[in-house]
Amino acid sequence: MMLTALGLMSGTSLDGADVALIETDGKQVKAFGPTGYRAYHAAERNLLRQALSEAVHLTQRDARPGVLAEAERVVTRAHAEAVATFLAQNRMRPEDIDIVGFHGQTVLHRPEKRLTVQIGDAPALAKAIHIPVMHDFRAADVEAGGQGAPFVPVYHRALAQSLDREGPIVVVNIGGVSNITYIDSDTLIACDTGPGNALLDDFMYRTMNQAFDAEGKFAALGKVDEAWIARALELPFFALPPPKSLDRNDFAALKLGDVAPADGAATLTAFTAAAIARVIPLLPRRPRSWIVCGGGARNLTMLRMLRERVGSATVEAAETLGWASDAIEAQAFGFLAVRGLKGLPLSYPATTGVPMPMTGGVIARP
């Protein structure tokens, strides 16, 4: 049975909440609906950055000490506003939506400690928007010993199945962290590959007081320090086989030293591309095509640098295929909400390292 699902996603880049409507049975996507976006205000983003810093000390996934409680209220309110605006703009009513998939805001991801924390009060959100809300997607996977990420591969597979092209196909999502989904016939493999936009965004904020490098224009002016990248790629993470996952701040200790801002931006952009390409030897077959989504798909310098590092394979932004690049993760959590409702797997041994295919999600009703 096809259901109308509204997916909500707030990524590690801390830019805001994405909203996307899809019609799906949890296996195929029948139709894509409209999308929406509610940016975090500067004060909200600063509060979330503070929450990320304080979350490092968490040992219990439901604890909300200090600023984390206020941050959770901010995340919940922002998502409620995003849904209300979306419904008003598209002249829809709450009863037109069967289920909302609410990811929340990840503030800590430590699967080796069987701990992943996404803030956002789903019961309060369900009451505010008058629609059932599926949330807490990652917890069951992590509790079972999985990495709890990446969690979008089943949706990437549904999208890729609609393409008439020979595999292997890799879908790359470049958010705060980069992850890949490798699709080749029945083979589905996924992992985080390294930094996405997080290091670059933090560098731009620190040195230029800008949230990000728009279209990669700043990095295009700089010179890449290939020796620095080669040293960084010697970190043990990059040699690990999939599945593997990262916290947004796992590479925060890497320091560029005293470099010109444009050179720093160029080097960090190239590091993201090099880390993605580093996964190629760890895959069963060399990919024939790379499809890039997430915020990094708008970074033309990052796309160029990735092309330079993947040989003869094609590299294209998801938008060129008619996919809504910015909305893919939000769509995915609508898709996962329907799968969760139906008890279908959300993660697999080859995507998160979980011992067996796992469903997940918890439902909050209005």
C-alpha positions in Angstrom: 0.0 0.0 0.0 1.3 3.4 -1.0 1.6 6.0 1.9 2.2 9.7 1.9 5.3 10.4 4.0 6.9 13.7 5.0 10.6 13.4 5.7 12.5 15.8 7.9 16.3 16.0 8.0 18.7 18.3 9.8 22.3 17.4 8.9 25.7 17.7 10.5 26.4 20.9 8.6 23.9 22.7 11.0 22.3 24.7 8.2 18.6 24.0 8.8 15.7 21.6 8.5 14.9 20.1 5.1 11.3 18.9 4.4 10.3 16.6 1.5 7.1 14.7 0.6 7.1 11.3 -1.1 4.6 8.7 -1.9 6.0 5.2 -1.3 5.3 1.7 -0.2 8.8 1.5 1.4 10.2 -0.4 -1.6 9.6 1.8 -4.5 8.9 5.6 -4.8 5.7 6.2 -6.7 5.9 10.0 -6.7 8.0 12.9 -5.4 6.2 15.7 -3.8 7.2 19.3 -3.0 10.1 20.2 -0.8 10.8 22.9 1.8 13.5 24.3 4.0 13.7 26.2 7.3 17.1 27.6 7.9 18.5 27.8 11.4 19.1 31.4 12.5 22.6 32.4 13.6 21.7 32.2 17.3 20.2 28.8 16.8 23.3 27.6 14.9 25.6 28.9 17.7 23.5 27.1 20.3 23.8 23.9 18.3 27.5 24.3 18.0 27.6 24.7 21.8 25.5 21.6 22.1 27.9 19.6 19.9 30.7 20.6 22.2 28.9 19.6 25.4 27.5 16.4 23.9 31.1 14.9 23.9 30.6 14.1 27.6 27.3 12.3 27.2 27.2 8.6 28.4 23.4 8.2 28.2 21.5 8.7 25.0 18.4 10.2 26.7 20.4 12.7 28.9 20.0 16.4 28.1 22.2 18.2 30.6 23.0 21.9 30.3 22.5 23.6 26.9 21.4 20.3 25.3 17.9 20.7 26.8 17.5 24.1 25.2 19.0 22.9 21.9 16.5 20.1 21.8 13.7 22.6 22.2 15.1 24.7 19.4 15.4 21.7 17.1 11.8 20.6 17.8 10.4 24.1 17.4 12.3 24.6 14.1 11.0 21.4 12.7 7.4 22.2 13.8 7.7 25.5 12.0 9.1 23.8 9.0 6.2 21.4 8.7 3.6 24.2 9.4 5.1 26.4 6.7 5.3 23.4 4.3 1.7 22.5 4.8 0.5 26.1 4.4 2.6 26.7 1.2 1.3 23.6 -0.4 -2.3 24.0 0.8 -2.2 20.6 2.6 -3.8 19.5 5.9 -2.2 17.3 8.6 -4.6 14.5 7.7 -3.1 14.4 4.1 0.1 13.0 5.6 0.2 9.4 6.8 3.6 9.5 8.6 6.4 12.0 9.3 10.0 10.7 9.5 11.9 12.9 11.9 15.7 12.3 12.1 16.5 15.0 14.6 19.9 16.7 15.0 22.9 14.4 15.7 25.0 15.7 18.5 27.1 12.6 19.2 27.8 9.4 17.3 29.9 6.9 19.1 28.9 3.4 17.8 31.9 1.8 19.4 30.3 2.7 22.7 26.9 1.7 21.4 25.8 5.3 21.7 24.2 7.6 19.1 22.4 10.8 20.2 19.9 12.7 18.0 18.2 15.6 19.8 14.6 16.5 19.0 11.4 15.8 21.0 9.3 13.6 18.7 6.2 13.4 21.0 6.2 17.2 21.3 6.6 17.5 17.5 3.7 15.0 16.9 1.4 17.1 19.1 2.5 20.3 17.5 1.9 19.1 13.9 -1.0 16.7 14.6 0.7 13.9 12.5 2.2 10.6 13.7 6.0 10.9 13.9 8.5 8.1 13.4 11.9 8.9 15.0 14.9 7.3 16.7 15.9 5.4 13.5 19.5 4.6 14.4 19.1 3.4 18.0 18.2 -0.3 17.3 21.1 -0.6 14.8 23.7 0.8 17.3 22.3 -1.3 20.2 22.7 -4.4 18.0 26.4 -3.6 17.4 26.0 -1.7 14.1 27.6 1.6 13.1 24.2 3.3 13.0 25.3 5.1 9.8 25.1 5.7 6.9 21.3 5.2 7.0 20.2 6.3 3.5 21.5 3.4 1.3 18.2 1.7 1.0 16.8 4.9 -0.4 19.7 5.4 -2.7 19.1 1.9 -4.0 15.4 2.7 -4.7 16.5 5.8 -6.6 19.3 3.9 -8.5 16.9 1.2 -9.6 15.0 3.7 -11.7 18.1 4.5 -13.7 18.9 2.6 -16.9 22.6 2.2 -16.6 25.3 -0.4 -16.0 26.8 -0.7 -12.5 28.5 -0.4 -10.3 26.9 2.9 -9.3 28.1 4.9 -6.3 25.9 7.5 -4.7 27.9 10.0 -2.7 26.3 12.1 -0.1 28.5 15.1 0.9 27.1 16.7 4.0 29.1 17.4 7.2 30.5 13.9 6.7 30.8 12.1 3.3 29.3 8.7 2.8 28.8 6.4 -0.1 26.3 3.8 -1.2 27.8 1.2 -3.7 25.0 -0.5 -5.8 25.8 -3.3 -8.2 22.9 -5.6 -9.0 21.9 -7.2 -5.6 25.1 -5.9 -3.9 24.6 -3.0 -1.5 27.6 -1.7 0.5 27.8 1.6 2.4 30.2 3.5 4.6 31.3 6.9 5.7 34.4 7.9 3.7 35.7 10.9 5.7 35.1 14.6 6.0 32.4 16.1 3.9 31.8 19.9 4.3 32.4 20.0 8.1 36.2 20.8 8.1 35.8 23.2 5.2 32.7 24.9 6.7 34.4 25.3 10.1 37.6 26.7 8.4 35.5 29.2 6.4 33.7 30.3 9.5 36.9 30.6 11.5 39.0 32.4 8.9 36.4 34.3 6.7 33.4 34.5 9.0 31.4 32.7 6.2 29.2 29.7 6.7 30.5 27.9 3.7 32.5 28.2 0.4 29.7 29.1 -2.1 30.2 26.9 -5.2 33.8 26.3 -4.2 34.8 29.7 -5.6 37.2 30.4 -2.8 38.9 27.0 -3.0 39.3 27.5 -6.7 41.7 30.4 -6.0 44.0 28.4 -3.7 46.8 25.8 -4.0 46.3 22.3 -2.7 48.8 20.9 -0.2 49.0 17.4 -1.5 51.6 16.4 1.1 49.3 17.4 3.9 46.5 15.3 2.3 48.8 12.3 1.9 49.7 12.5 5.6 46.0 12.8 6.6 45.1 9.8 4.5 47.5 7.7 6.6 45.0 7.8 9.5 43.9 4.2 10.2 40.2 5.0 9.4 40.9 5.3 5.7 42.3 1.7 5.4 39.4 0.1 7.2 36.9 -1.8 5.0 33.2 -0.9 4.9 31.1 -0.6 6.8 32.5 2.2 8.9 31.1 5.5 10.3 32.3 8.8 11.7 31.3 11.5 14.0 31.2 15.0 12.5 34.2 16.1 14.6 36.4 13.0 14.2 38.9 14.9 12.1 38.6 18.2 13.9 42.1 17.6 15.4 43.7 17.9 12.0 45.4 21.2 11.7 46.5 22.9 8.5 49.0 25.2 10.1 49.7 28.7 9.0 48.2 28.8 5.5 46.6 31.4 3.3 42.8 31.1 3.6 42.3 30.2 -0.1 45.0 27.5 0.1 43.4 26.1 3.3 40.0 26.0 1.6 41.5 24.3 -1.5 43.4 21.7 0.6 40.3 20.8 2.7 38.1 20.6 -0.4 40.7 18.3 -2.1 40.9 16.2 1.2 37.2 15.5 1.0 37.5 14.4 -2.7 40.6 12.3 -2.0 39.0 10.6 1.0 36.0 9.6 -1.2 38.3 8.3 -3.9 40.3 6.4 -1.2 37.4 4.0 -0.8 37.7 2.6 -4.4 40.3 -0.1 -3.6 38.0 -1.3 -0.7 35.0 -2.0 -3.1 34.3 -5.2 -5.0 34.5 -3.6 -8.4 35.7 -0.2 -9.6 32.6 2.1 -9.9 31.5 3.2 -13.4 29.5 6.2 -12.2 29.4 8.5 -9.2 26.3 10.5 -8.4 26.9 13.3 -5.9 24.2 14.7 -3.6 24.1 16.8 -0.5 25.5 20.2 0.0 28.8 19.2 -1.6 27.1 18.7 -5.0 26.8 22.5 -5.3 30.6 22.8 -4.7 31.9 22.9 -8.3 35.5 22.8 -7.2 34.8 19.7 -5.1 33.1 18.0 -8.1 36.1 18.8 -10.3 38.6 17.5 -7.7 36.6 14.3 -7.4 36.6 13.8 -11.2 40.4 14.2 -11.1 40.7 11.3 -8.6 38.3 8.6 -9.8 39.8 7.9 -13.2 37.5 7.2 -16.2 34.3 7.0 -14.2 31.6 9.6 -14.6 30.9 12.1 -11.8 27.6 14.0 -11.9 25.5 16.0 -9.5 22.3 14.3 -8.6 20.3 17.3 -9.9 21.3 16.4 -13.5 19.3 13.1 -13.1 16.2 14.9 -11.9 16.9 14.0 -8.3 16.3 16.8 -5.7 19.8 16.8 -4.3 19.2 19.0 -1.3 16.1 17.0 -0.4 17.4 13.4 -0.8 18.1 12.8 2.9 14.8 14.3 3.9 13.0 12.1 1.3 15.0 9.2 2.6 13.7 9.6 6.2 10.1 9.7 4.8 10.9 6.5 3.0 12.5 5.0 6.1 9.5 5.9 8.2 7.3 3.9 5.9 9.7 1.0 6.0 9.7 1.2 9.8 5.9 1.2 9.9 6.0 -2.0 7.8 8.8 -3.7 9.7 11.1 -3.7 6.7 14.9 -3.5 7.2 16.5 -0.1 7.5 20.0 -1.3 7.7 22.0 -4.4 6.7 25.3 -6.1 7.6 27.1 -4.5 4.6 25.7 -1.0 5.2 26.3 -0.6 8.9 27.9 -3.8 10.1 24.8 -4.8 12.0 24.6 -8.6 12.6 21.4 -9.1 10.6 19.0 -6.9 8.6 17.4 -4.5 11.1 14.2 -2.5 11.1 13.9 0.4 13.5 12.2 3.6 14.4 9.8 4.5 17.2 6.4 6.1 16.6 5.0 9.1 18.5 1.4 9.8 18.0 -0.3 13.2 18.4 
